[in-house]
Amino acid sequence: MNTELTTSHLSLKGTEGSHSVIRGWLHQLRRSRTPSLGQRELKTLDILWAKGQCSAQDVLDELADEVSLSTVQSTLERLHRKDFLCRIKPGRAFLYQAQVTRTELISSLIHDISDDFSEDDGTALLVGFIDFLASTDPELHRRLRHVLNEDSDSPLPGRHVE
């Protein structure tokens, strides 16, 4: 993230646009975006979440891909540099462990999506998530719909929960 502060960031001309730019920039200082992850990095995290502490060889043994040990080591190193993993070196090889849980990663990604697409009240994010559930997990969608209808006299603003 570029944190260089220029005079354009401080321009307070009294217009709503300049205030929203400053508000957005200050928000970025409070919380940085989740680093992007490739498919191999996600598979590697899945293995570490399931097994706990692993060496590069342990991860390689679990991967279905035909990759080399050096590729796995590079993937683990990238995840470590992105602060997703911690590591120790008790002998000749590093042992890696996930530094974030799956839930923490998902929460961080949802924050990123919210920052990019949601209005201040988050309605678009909730409606999008409910639509996602309808197509991927109809039973969970039905249970969520039931809870929302029980706990609230009215559905989400601008949307009827079906």
Secondary structure as GFF3:
##gff-version 3
##sequence-region A 1 162
A	DSSP	three_ten_helix	7	10	.	.	.	ID=ss1
A	DSSP	alpha_helix	16	30	.	.	.	ID=ss2
A	DSSP	alpha_helix	39	51	.	.	.	ID=ss3
A	DSSP	alpha_helix	56	62	.	.	.	ID=ss4
A	DSSP	alpha_helix	69	81	.	.	.	ID=ss5
A	DSSP	beta_strand	85	88	.	.	.	ID=ss6
A	DSSP	beta_strand	95	98	.	.	.	ID=ss7
A	DSSP	alpha_helix	102	117	.	.	.	ID=ss8
A	DSSP	alpha_helix	123	136	.	.	.	ID=ss9
A	DSSP	alpha_helix	138	151	.	.	.	ID=ss10
###
